[in-house]
Amino acid sequence: MPVHHDQISRTPDRVNERPTWLISRAYARSSRLLAAGFEAQGDGLRSYHYRLLAALEQWGPASQADLGRDTGIDRSDVTTALAELESRRLVERKVDPNHKRRKIVTLTSQGAEALLRLDTVLAEVQDAVLAPLTTKQRRQLVDLLSRIV
C-alpha cells in the first residue's frame, strides 16, 4: 500500500504532546540546523570539534582522556577528532613529561580564532532553533532543560 506524504508528517494524538516526543523532535531539528551550519563553513569542523576547542579554551591544556570525559566524547573519537584538529593546526598534542604514555592537548592561536568563528555559527543556529520564542521564553526553556539533563 503506497504511503502518502501527508501520512508521514502526522503524529498520533497520544504521542503529539508527550515531552519525550517533543524533545526528540526539537533535538532532530536542532541537530539538522547545527550540521548545516557547520557544513556551510566548508572547513570540515563539526560540533564535536567545537566542544573540544571550547573545553581547551575554558579549562586550558588537558590530557586526551580528560577531554573525552569532560566533553562526553568517546575515547577513540576524541583521538580521531584531535588528530583532525592538530592537522589543521588548531591544537597541539605533546607527550606529558610526567606520564610518557599520556598526551597533553593545547589550544593554538589558530584554534582560538576557529572557536570564535564557530561561536558565530552556534549563535545563528540558536537563533534559528529558538526563533518562535521571546527572550524571556528562551531563558525559561534553557532553565527548564538544565533541570532535566
N, C-alpha and C positions, 0 to 999 in steps of 0.2 A: 504494500500500500504506500503510495507516494506521501511524503511529508511536505506540507505546505509551509512556506516561510513564516506565516503568522502563527503557526503552531509551535515553532521553535522558540519564539520570543515570549510565549505565555508561560506563566508560573501558576501552579495551583494555589488557591486562596490560603490553604492551611500552611503553605510554605512562605508565601509572599511577605508576611510581616514578621517572620522569625528573625531574631537578631543574628543568629548564626548565618542565615541565608544572606541577609543584608550586608553583614561584614564580609562574607566571601565575595559577594558581587562588587563591593567597594574595593576590596583587595585586587580583584581581577582588573577592574577599570584603572586603578592607580598603577598597577604593575604594567599594563599596556602603555599608559601615558609615560611612565618613567622609562621604560625600554625605548620608546620612540624618542624621548628627549635625549637620552644618551646616544642613541643611534644617529641622531641629527648632528651630533658633534663631529662625527666622522673620524674620531681618533681611537675607536675600539675600546674605550673605557666604559665600564658598567657600574651598576650600583655597588657591587662588592668591592670594586676598586675604590670607589668613593668612601665606603666605610673604613677601609684600611688607611687611606690618606687622612681621613678625619680623625681616626684614632691616634695616628702618629702626630698629627698637628696638635691635638689636645693634650695627649699624655707623654709625648716625647718618645725617644728611641725605646724599642721594645723587642723582645725575642719573638720569633715567628710563632712559637707556641702560645705566648701571651696574647698576641694579636688575634690568633684564632679563637681563643677563649673569650676575649673581650668583645669581639665583633660577631660572634656566633657563626663563624665560617669554619667549615671542616678543615682539619689539618692539611690534607692533601690539596684541597682547593686553595688554601692560603699560600702554600708553596708555589703553586702554578700562578696565582694572581700576583704574588710578589715578584716572580721571575718576569712577568709581563711588565710590571711597573718599573722594575730595575732596567729592563731592556729599553725603556723609554726615558731613562734617567730621572724618574720621579721619586725613586727611593734608592738607598744604598744598603747593601747587606754585607756585614763584616763578621768574621768569626769573633765570638766573645772570648777575650783573653783569659777569662776565669773559667770558662767551660768550652773547650775546643770543639765540642760537638754542637754547640748552640750558635745560631747566627742572630746578631742584633741588627734590627732594621731602623734606618733613619730617613726621615723626610728630607728631600733635597729642595733647593730653592725652586727648581722647575716643578717639583711636586706640589709645593705650596701654591704656585701660580695655577697649576691644573686644578687644585682643590677650589680655588676662588672661581674659576670658570664653571666648574661643576656645581658650585653653590648657586650660581645663576640658573642653571638647568633645573635644579631641585626647586628653587623658588618659583619658577614658571610652572612646574608640574604641580606644586602645592596649590598655586592659584587656580589652575585648571580643574583639579580634583575638587577643590572647595568653593568653586565659583558660585554655586547656589546659596552659600551661607554668608551671613553677615560676619563682621569681625568678631563680635561677641559670641556668635554661634560657633565659629571656628575654635575660639579658645575653649568653649564649653566642650566641644567634641574632643579636642585633644585631652582635656582634663578627664573626661569620661573614659576614653580609650586607655589612658595611662593607668586607670584603676583596674582594668580587666586584663592587662597584659602582664 
